[in-house]
């Protein structure tokens, strides 16, 4: 079963403009992400999907592969769906372009349920989380089978009656079966997706399962200047960074 990663990247991020090209220890963030994906055992290839000639130039200069997409896409999922149409693969792994500390072993783990269970169309990584009142982080609630019940920018489960309940955070590595991804991108965003500003709710609203895979990870999505400072500090002691730098 062939599996590729597609990394969606745009230049004008609303929360942290030009973050795809933000310098992290002497290297643009998007370059960190694609170079780390190359260490995954399950991936056959890695592509960056973008509408920016500037991002394309940076990635290609670093030896990466780029698929140019339209500028109209409101979400990264829609962008990778356009790119995936021209790529021969069974599974597409959406590796968000701001996951600068992505662990290649985590990519391998989140793909396994789709390989083992033909009924699954989509998955997501989750990791333990203890920061409260952080709307830039997507919290995930799962059932006993690790299927996602809901995702929210609010703190879930609630602490209204239970002090400091354990939280899980979305670690934005999302595998899809290619056929399902193309169907997914054709659906009109629903009420929950547009309310939460989270395209991964689109599948839940249609009644499809999203299988969560829990990993222990300090990786975070870079959405703020504080996130960027944290990643820069962590990168200094990162074992994969030492390999590709």
N, C-alpha and C positions, 0 to 999 in steps of 0.2 A: 504494500500500500504506500503510494508515494505521498510525501508530506513536504510542503514548502512553507516558509515564513514570509509574510508580506507585512512590511512596516509602514503604516500610514504616517505621512508627515506633511504639515503645512507650515508656512512661515508666519502667518499672522494669527497666532494663538490668542484667544481673547483674554486669558488670565495672565499670560506671561509671553508677550510678543517676541517673536524670533527665537523662541526657546529651543527649537530644533537645532539651531546653530550656536547655542550657548556654549562657551568654552568650559570644558571640564578637564582640568589637568592637562591642558595643551591640545585638546582634541574636541571637535564639535560633538554635541550630545548624540546626534543621529548616527555618527560614525561609531561611537561606543556601542550603540544598540545593535547595529548590523554586524559588527565584528564579534560581539559576544554570541550572537545567534549562530555564527559559524562553528562554534564549539559544541553545538547540540548534536547528539548521536542520531536523532530521529529525522532531522531535516535533510532533504535532498538538495535544497537551494534556498537562497535568501534574496528577497527583492525589497526595495524601497519604493513605495507608491506616493507620488507627489505631483502637485501642479506648479511647483516652483523650479525655475531654471537654476536659481542659486543653490537650492538643495541638491538638485541633480548634479551640478558641477562639483560640489563638495564630496558627494558620495562616490561619483565616478573617479575622482582624483584619488580617493582612498581605496579604489579597487572594487567598489560595490556595484551592484546591478540596479537599474532604475526603470520603473514603468511610469510614464507620464500619464496623468489622469486629468479629467475636467476639473474646473475650479468650483463647480456648483455644489459639490458634496457638503452636506451639513455635518456628517459624521465620518469617523475613520472607517467604520464598517462599510458604509456605502462606497468609500474610496477603494478599499481593498477588493470589494466585489467587482468593480469595474476592471481593476488590474487582473483579477483572477480569471476573467473570461478568456484571456489569451495565454494562460499558463496551464500546461498539462500536469494535473495533480489530482489526487483523491481528497486530501485534507489540506486546508489552508489554516495556518496559525496566524492570527492577528496579534502581532507583538507591538504594542503601543510605542510610538516613537519617543515618549518621555520616560520609558522604563530603562534609565541609563545603567542601572545595576542589575538588570535581568540576569538570572542564573540559568545557564544552558541546561543544567540538570532538571530544573523546574519545567522547562519547555518539554523535555522528554516525558516527565511524569504526567503532565496535563493531557498529552496526546494519547496516552495508553488506554483510557476508557473508551475512546472512539475506535481504537484498533480492536479492542476486545469485545465490544458490544455493538453490533450493527444497528441497533435500534436508537442509539444516541447520535444526535446531530451536532451537539454544541457542548463545550465545556468552559470552565474558568478556574483559574487558580485563586485561592484565598489564603490569607495568613493572619495569625493572631494580631490584635491591635488594641491599644489602650488609650489612644488620644480621644478626648471628648470634644464635642462641638467643633468638628472639623468638616465643614460641608464640601471641601474639595476631595475628601476621601469617601469612596462608596462602601458602605457597610452591607454585608451579605448575611442573610438568614437562611439556614439549610434545614432539611428534614433528616431523619435517621439514616437515610440512604445517601446523604450528601448531595441531594438534588436541591437546587436553589428554590426557596419559597418566595423571597423578595430581596430587592436591593434598594438602598436608599442613602441619600446624603445625610439623613437624620441618624441619630444613634439608635440602633436596633440590635438586640432587644432593648426595650425601654428601661430606664433606671427609676421610673416613677415609684415603684414599690420594692425593687430589689437594688441594693447598693452595688454599683460598679459591676454589672453583669459582663461576662466575657463577650468581646466583639470579634467579628471576622471582617477583614477588609479585602476588597477586590484587588487582586494583583493582576494587572491587565494583560494577561496572556490568554487568548481565547481561540481554541481550535474549532473549526467548522468543517463539516463535509462540504466540499465545493458546491455540489448541487443544492444543498440546503442554503448555503451562503447567498447564492444567486437569487433564490426564492425570497430569502429574508430581505434582501435589498430592494425587492419589488414591492414590499408591503408598505402601506402608508403608516407613519409613526402613530402610535395610539396615545390614549390619554395619559397613561402612566409615564411613558417615555418622554412626552413633551412636558409633563409636570416636573419630573425629576431631572430632566436633561441627561438622560442615560439611555443610550440606544440599545443596551443589552436587555432592557425590559421588553423590547419588541417581541422577542421569542416567548417570554412568559405570558404576555398578553394574548398570544395566539395559542397558548396551551402546550407549548413544547418544553421538554425538560432541558435544563442546563445542569450538567454534572460538575460539581465543585470538587477540586482536589486541594487538600490542605497541605501546605508546606510551611516550614519555619524559615522566615526570611525577613531581612531588614530592608529589602528593596521598597522604594516608594515611587509613585508617579511624581514627576516634577511639575508642579502647578504654581508655585510661588517662589519668591526670592529665598525664603527660608528653606524650602525644599532643595533648591539649587545649592545652597551653602552646605546642607547636610550631605548631599551626594558628592560634592567636591571633597569633603573631608573623608567620607567612607571610601572613596575611590583610591585614596593614597595607600591604603592597606589591602586593597582588593587583589585576590590571587589571579583572577582572569585578566585584569588590567595589566598586571606584570607580564603576562604572556603576550598580549597583542600590542603593548606599547613599545 
